[in-house]
Amino acid sequence: MHTFNRSSELTLHVFFQDHLWQWGITCVRPGGVGAKVVAYSDPGFCTELQARTDGERARLRRGDRPRSECV
């Protein structure tokens, strides 16, 4: 798994699964105990670059939301 752009407590992960490139966004749970998936791609992408570009766009949009979803 590749992890990119950890900022604002949101981390973008880009990975290859089931013959497609996928992305997921996680946030750190309070107290540093694990992470929570707050968004993911569905369906996947043909290339890593497409998945990373779309995932980064989603991460930036979510960056404006309150962190309450990480509780």
C-alpha positions as CSV (number, residue, x, y, z in Angstrom):
1,M,0.0,0.0,0.0
2,H,1.2,3.5,-0.8
3,T,0.4,6.3,1.6
4,F,0.4,9.9,0.4
5,N,-0.3,13.4,1.7
6,R,-0.9,13.1,5.4
7,S,-2.2,16.5,6.4
8,S,-5.2,17.8,8.4
9,E,-5.4,14.3,10.0
10,L,-6.6,12.8,6.7
11,T,-4.4,10.3,4.9
12,L,-4.8,9.2,1.3
13,H,-3.9,5.5,0.6
14,V,-3.6,4.3,-3.0
15,F,-3.4,0.6,-3.7
16,F,-4.0,-2.1,-6.4
17,Q,-6.8,-4.6,-5.6
18,D,-8.9,-6.9,-7.8
19,H,-7.1,-5.7,-11.0
20,L,-8.0,-2.0,-10.4
21,W,-6.4,0.9,-8.6
22,Q,-8.3,2.1,-5.5
23,W,-8.0,4.9,-3.0
24,G,-9.1,5.2,0.6
25,I,-9.0,8.1,3.1
26,T,-8.4,7.5,6.8
27,C,-8.2,9.6,9.8
28,V,-6.5,8.9,13.2
29,R,-8.9,8.1,16.0
30,P,-8.7,10.2,19.1
31,G,-6.0,8.9,21.5
32,G,-4.1,7.6,18.5
33,V,-5.8,4.1,18.7
34,G,-6.1,3.0,15.1
35,A,-7.6,4.7,12.0
36,K,-11.0,5.0,10.5
37,V,-11.9,4.8,6.8
38,V,-13.9,7.9,6.0
39,A,-14.0,7.6,2.2
40,Y,-13.0,5.2,-0.5
41,S,-13.2,4.8,-4.3
42,D,-15.9,2.7,-5.9
43,P,-15.4,1.5,-8.6
44,G,-11.6,1.5,-9.1
45,F,-9.4,3.1,-11.7
46,C,-7.3,1.7,-14.6
47,T,-4.1,3.6,-13.6
48,E,-2.5,4.6,-10.3
49,L,-2.3,8.2,-11.4
50,Q,-6.1,8.3,-12.0
51,A,-6.7,6.9,-8.5
52,R,-4.2,9.2,-6.9
53,T,-5.6,12.3,-8.6
54,D,-9.2,11.5,-7.7
55,G,-8.3,10.5,-4.2
56,E,-6.4,13.7,-3.6
57,R,-9.4,15.7,-4.9
58,A,-11.6,13.9,-2.4
59,R,-9.1,14.3,0.4
60,L,-9.0,18.1,-0.2
61,R,-12.8,18.3,-0.2
62,R,-13.0,16.4,3.1
63,G,-10.4,18.6,4.6
64,D,-13.0,21.3,5.2
65,R,-15.3,19.1,7.2
66,P,-15.3,18.8,11.0
67,R,-13.2,16.1,12.5
68,S,-16.2,14.6,14.4
69,E,-16.3,11.8,11.9
70,C,-13.0,10.5,13.4
71,V,-14.5,10.0,16.8
